[in-house]
């Protein structure tokens, strides 16, 4: 069963890599206009046919999917990294924990889509505007999970022993707490990937995201 899961995971990763690379290669070709080939059905106009401007719909689909994959990977990694850093910082002391908790509550208290639209618009929309907007707004849920795990880890025996041996809070956080929360970090990173793509598509549909 485990071998089958690894095979499926490998095939999925290869598919994502293939689509991403093909999308980059076909990025210019997906924009080429040929009115002599407009509105062709699948088959005579390529696998997916052509649109009203004669553009190849297969190349446009792959190019768009490639862009979404790249944006999803970048924003998911940045959001998960911010969650890991802030969640781990909660172990530095009461004041650090209060600051992190307050920041999480502040971000989660603002309507998610509204904040995403405002940040994306303020950053000029486009790829980097959407990337910054999604990355800034998607870390609080994972940060709250990481914080809870870190606070639980702080009371464990091995952390107590490390503290009595004179290790600094930063060293304890880096060498003991980060490995402890790594499984939650990986799961959160994977779950943030489709979530980021979903919100990128939503604000693009509303006109505040990627250009047509």
C-alpha positions as CSV (number, residue, x, y, z in Angstrom):
1,X,0.0,0.0,0.0
2,X,2.8,2.4,0.9
3,X,4.6,1.6,-2.4
4,X,1.5,2.3,-4.3
5,X,1.1,5.7,-2.5
6,X,4.7,6.6,-3.4
7,X,4.2,5.7,-7.0
8,X,1.1,7.8,-7.2
9,X,2.9,10.7,-5.5
10,X,5.8,10.4,-7.9
11,X,3.5,10.4,-10.9
12,X,1.6,13.5,-9.6
13,X,4.9,15.3,-9.0
14,X,6.1,14.4,-12.5
15,X,2.8,15.7,-14.0
16,X,3.0,19.0,-12.1
17,X,6.7,19.4,-13.3
18,X,5.8,18.6,-16.9
19,X,2.8,21.0,-16.9
20,X,4.9,23.8,-15.3
21,X,7.8,23.4,-17.8
22,X,5.5,23.2,-20.8
23,X,3.6,26.3,-19.6
24,X,6.8,28.3,-19.5
25,X,7.8,27.0,-22.9
26,X,4.4,27.7,-24.5
27,X,3.9,31.1,-22.7
28,X,4.5,33.2,-25.8
29,X,2.8,30.7,-28.2
30,X,-0.3,30.8,-26.1
31,X,-0.7,34.5,-26.9
32,X,-0.3,34.2,-30.7
33,X,-3.3,35.5,-32.6
34,X,-4.5,33.9,-35.9
35,X,-7.9,35.1,-37.0
36,X,-7.8,32.6,-39.9
37,X,-8.1,29.8,-37.3
38,X,-10.7,31.3,-35.0
39,X,-13.3,29.2,-33.3
40,X,-12.1,25.9,-34.6
41,X,-13.4,22.8,-32.8
42,X,-11.2,20.3,-31.0
43,X,-9.5,18.1,-33.6
44,X,-9.1,20.4,-36.6
45,X,-7.9,23.3,-34.4
46,X,-5.7,21.2,-32.1
47,X,-6.6,19.0,-29.1
48,X,-8.7,21.7,-27.4
49,X,-9.6,23.8,-30.5
50,X,-9.1,27.6,-30.8
51,X,-10.8,30.6,-29.3
52,X,-12.4,33.7,-31.0
53,X,-9.0,35.1,-31.7
54,X,-7.5,31.9,-33.1
55,X,-5.3,31.1,-30.1
56,X,-4.6,27.5,-29.3
57,X,-6.7,26.6,-26.3
58,X,-4.5,23.7,-25.2
59,X,-1.4,26.0,-25.0
60,X,-3.5,28.6,-23.2
61,X,-4.8,26.1,-20.7
62,X,-1.3,24.7,-20.0
63,X,0.2,28.1,-19.7
64,X,-2.5,29.2,-17.3
65,X,-2.2,26.1,-15.2
66,X,1.6,26.5,-15.1
67,X,1.2,30.0,-13.8
68,X,-1.2,28.9,-11.1
69,X,1.1,26.1,-10.0
70,X,4.1,28.4,-9.7
71,X,2.0,31.0,-7.8
72,X,0.6,28.3,-5.5
73,X,4.0,26.9,-4.7
74,X,5.6,30.2,-3.9
75,X,2.7,31.5,-1.8
76,X,2.2,28.2,0.0
77,X,5.9,28.1,0.9
78,X,6.0,31.7,2.1
79,X,2.9,31.4,4.1
80,X,4.0,28.1,5.7
81,X,7.4,29.6,6.5
82,X,5.8,32.6,8.2
83,X,3.6,30.3,10.2
84,X,6.6,28.2,11.3
85,X,8.7,31.3,12.3
86,X,5.9,33.0,14.2
87,X,4.5,29.8,15.8
88,X,8.0,28.9,17.0
89,X,8.5,32.4,18.3
90,X,5.7,31.9,20.8
91,X,8.1,29.7,22.8
92,X,10.4,32.7,23.5
93,X,8.4,34.0,26.4
94,X,5.0,35.4,27.5
95,X,5.4,38.7,25.7
96,X,6.4,36.9,22.4
97,X,3.4,34.6,22.7
98,X,1.0,37.5,23.4
99,X,2.4,39.4,20.3
100,X,2.0,36.3,18.0
101,X,-1.5,35.6,19.4
102,X,-2.5,39.2,18.9
103,X,-1.2,39.2,15.3
104,X,-3.0,36.0,14.5
105,X,-6.3,37.3,16.0
106,X,-5.9,40.6,14.1
107,X,-5.4,38.9,10.7
108,X,-8.1,36.4,11.2
109,X,-10.5,39.1,12.4
110,X,-10.5,40.8,9.0
111,X,-12.6,39.3,6.2
112,X,-10.2,37.1,4.3
113,X,-11.2,37.9,0.8
114,X,-11.4,41.6,1.5
115,X,-7.9,41.8,2.9
116,X,-6.6,39.7,0.0
117,X,-8.1,42.1,-2.6
118,X,-6.8,45.2,-0.8
119,X,-3.3,43.9,-0.6
120,X,-3.2,42.6,-4.1
121,X,-4.6,45.9,-5.5
122,X,-2.2,48.0,-3.4
123,X,0.8,45.9,-4.7
124,X,-0.3,46.5,-8.3
125,X,-2.1,43.3,-9.0
126,X,-0.4,40.9,-11.4
127,X,1.7,37.9,-10.4
128,X,3.6,39.6,-7.5
129,X,0.6,41.5,-6.2
130,X,-1.4,38.3,-6.0
131,X,1.6,36.4,-4.5
132,X,2.1,39.0,-1.8
133,X,-1.6,39.1,-1.0
134,X,-2.1,35.4,-0.7
135,X,1.2,34.9,1.2
136,X,0.3,37.6,3.8
137,X,-3.3,36.4,4.4
138,X,-2.9,32.6,4.5
139,X,-0.5,31.9,7.3
140,X,-2.6,32.5,10.5
141,X,-4.4,29.1,10.6
142,X,-1.2,27.1,10.3
143,X,0.5,29.5,12.7
144,X,-2.1,28.8,15.3
145,X,-1.6,25.0,14.9
146,X,2.2,25.4,15.1
147,X,1.9,27.6,18.2
148,X,-0.2,25.1,20.0
149,X,2.3,22.3,19.2
150,X,5.2,24.5,20.3
151,X,3.6,25.4,23.6
152,X,3.0,21.7,24.2
153,X,6.6,20.9,23.3
154,X,7.8,23.6,25.7
155,X,6.5,21.6,28.6
156,X,8.1,18.3,27.5
157,X,10.9,16.6,29.4
158,X,13.6,16.9,26.7
159,X,13.1,20.7,26.5
160,X,13.2,21.0,30.3
161,X,16.5,19.0,30.3
162,X,17.9,21.3,27.5
163,X,16.9,24.4,29.5
164,X,18.6,23.1,32.6
165,X,21.8,22.4,30.6
166,X,21.9,26.1,29.9
167,X,20.8,26.2,26.2
168,X,19.4,29.5,25.1
169,X,15.7,29.8,24.1
170,X,16.7,30.4,20.5
171,X,18.8,27.2,20.4
172,X,16.0,25.2,22.0
173,X,13.5,26.5,19.5
174,X,15.8,25.7,16.5
175,X,17.1,22.3,17.6
176,X,14.2,20.9,19.5
177,X,10.9,22.6,18.7
178,X,11.2,23.1,14.9
179,X,11.9,19.3,14.3
180,X,8.9,18.6,16.7
181,X,6.5,20.6,14.6
182,X,7.9,19.7,11.2
183,X,5.2,17.1,10.4
184,X,2.5,19.7,10.9
185,X,4.5,22.2,8.8
186,X,4.7,19.8,5.9
187,X,1.0,18.9,6.1
188,X,0.1,22.6,6.3
189,X,2.3,23.4,3.3
190,X,0.6,20.8,1.2
191,X,-2.9,22.0,2.2
192,X,-2.0,25.7,1.5
193,X,-1.1,24.9,-2.1
194,X,-4.6,24.2,-3.5
195,X,-6.0,26.9,-1.1
196,X,-3.7,29.5,-2.6
197,X,-4.7,28.6,-6.2
198,X,-8.4,28.8,-5.3
199,X,-8.0,32.3,-3.9
200,X,-5.8,33.4,-6.8
201,X,-8.6,32.2,-9.2
202,X,-11.3,34.0,-7.1
203,X,-9.7,37.4,-7.1
204,X,-8.6,37.1,-10.7
205,X,-12.3,36.4,-11.6
206,X,-13.2,39.6,-9.7
207,X,-10.7,41.6,-11.6
208,X,-8.1,42.2,-8.8
209,X,-5.6,39.4,-9.7
210,X,-3.8,38.3,-12.8
211,X,-4.2,40.0,-16.1
212,X,-6.3,38.3,-18.8
